Amino acid sequence: MFWLALWWGLALLVLWRRRVLGMSMLWAGLVVLGLLGFMALPDALLRPLENRYAAPPAHTVGQHVGVIVLGGATGHPSSFAAHGQVPLGDAAERMTAPLYLMRQHPTLELVFSGGEGRLLPTGTTEAELAGVFFAQQGLDMRRVHLEGGARNTRENAIKVAQLLGPRCQQPWLLLTSAWHMPRAMAEFQAQGCRVTPYPVDFRTGTSTPLTEYSLARSLLRWQTALHEWLGLLVYGLTRG
């Protein structure tokens, strides 16, 4: 929406001097906005990211030391401060899937990594909210390690590697959204961590009908897809 708003702003400036060109730009922006609502378009960008890694077979999960969970699933902490309930967002599976794994496999440890990536910090990290959530769900917090300094995926990998030290070379599950997994895997492997992908929070199926239309939902998927593909490019170019 930012780029469309910029386009329409430019069109209005052009309209001041060249009416025909300005009107053409305004109509072109409106047509593009309408096309962005077709879910099949952003899904085509998300699907190859989500399909790159599959979850490991259930019988292999217990062969790992624990599960590394990346933040990004909690909502704004203001609602927690007001009501005492940890708000979960669209990626809630990042929080709920570890509960199942930890209960099925009593020897697994859990490492949660998530600080504050907001432009204006609130003073409450994702790790703090995660600690409250896991405790409220009855997990044995002696098996849970919280890392609250990471602000992005690269810092997730760096700070978890620092937290675990040589133990990062033991087999760990890496749990994050399926569309985020390619970038997360690359960063953790670059830190020398031995991680097995455990993708959750899938947004796409095998196909998306061309008739499926929702401007609001589609714009959110466009944002996710473009952010992730751009992140893969930038991280790949800057990885040491």
Long-range contacts (C-beta under 8 A, 24 or more apart in sequence): 1-219, 4-29, 4-32, 4-33, 7-32, 33-215, 34-215, 36-215, 36-218, 36-219, 36-222, 37-213, 37-214, 37-215, 37-218, 37-219, 38-210, 38-212, 38-213, 38-218, 39-208, 39-212, 39-213, 39-214, 39-217, 39-218, 39-221, 40-208, 40-209, 40-210, 40-212, 41-218, 41-222, 42-218, 42-221, 42-222, 42-224, 42-225, 43-203, 43-204, 43-208, 43-221, 44-208, 45-222, 45-225, 45-226, 45-229, 46-179, 46-203, 46-204, 46-221, 46-224, 46-225, 46-228, 47-204, 49-178, 49-179, 49-180, 49-181, 49-182, 49-225, 49-228, 49-229, 50-178, 50-179, 50-181, 50-199, 50-202, 50-203, 50-204, 52-181, 52-182, 53-178, 53-181, 53-182, 53-185, 53-197, 53-199, 54-197, 54-199, 55-197, 55-198, 55-199, 55-200, 56-173, 56-196, 56-197, 56-198, 60-196, 61-101, 61-104, 61-105, 61-108, 61-173, 62-105, 62-107, 62-108, 63-171, 64-108, 64-171, 64-172, 64-173, 64-196, 65-108, 65-109, 65-167, 65-170, 65-171, 65-172, 66-108, 66-109, 66-110, 66-111, 66-143, 66-172, 66-173, 67-98, 67-101, 67-102, 67-108, 67-109, 67-110, 67-111, 67-172, 67-173, 67-174, 67-175, 67-198, 68-111, 68-113, 68-160, 68-172, 68-173, 68-174, 68-175, 68-188, 68-193, 68-195, 69-94, 69-95, 69-98, 69-110, 69-111, 69-112, 69-113, 69-130, 69-175, 69-176, 70-94, 70-113, 70-114, 70-153, 70-156, 70-174, 70-175, 70-176, 70-180, 70-184, 71-112, 71-113, 71-114, 71-115, 71-126, 71-127, 71-130, 71-150, 71-156, 72-114, 72-126, 72-176, 72-177, 72-180, 73-201, 74-114, 74-126, 74-129, 74-130, 74-133, 76-122, 77-122, 77-124, 77-128, 77-129, 78-122, 80-124, 80-129, 80-132, 81-124, 86-129, 86-130, 86-132, 86-133, 86-136, 88-133, 90-201, 90-220, 91-177, 91-200, 91-201, 92-201, 93-177, 93-200, 93-201, 94-175, 94-176, 94-177, 94-200, 94-201, 95-130, 95-133, 97-175, 97-198, 97-200, 98-134, 98-175, 99-134, 99-137, 99-139, 101-173, 101-175, 101-198, 102-139, 102-143, 108-143, 109-143, 109-144, 109-145, 110-134, 110-139, 110-143, 110-144, 110-145, 111-144, 111-145, 111-147, 111-160, 111-163, 111-164, 111-172, 112-144, 112-145, 112-146, 112-147, 113-147, 113-150, 113-156, 113-159, 113-160, 114-147, 114-148, 114-150, 114-156, 115-147, 115-148, 115-149, 115-150, 115-151, 115-155, 116-151, 117-151, 117-152, 125-149, 153-180, 153-183, 153-184, 153-187, 153-231, 153-235, 154-187, 154-235, 156-184, 156-187, 156-188, 157-184, 157-187, 157-188, 157-190, 157-191, 157-193, 158-191, 160-188, 160-191, 160-193, 161-188, 161-191, 161-192, 161-193, 164-193, 168-192, 168-193, 168-194, 169-193, 169-194, 170-194, 171-196, 172-196, 173-197, 173-198, 174-198, 175-199, 175-200, 176-200, 176-201, 177-201, 178-202, 178-203, 179-203, 179-224, 179-225, 179-228, 180-228, 182-228, 182-232, 183-228, 183-231, 183-232, 183-235, 186-232, 186-235, 186-236, 186-239, 187-235, 187-239, 190-239, 190-240
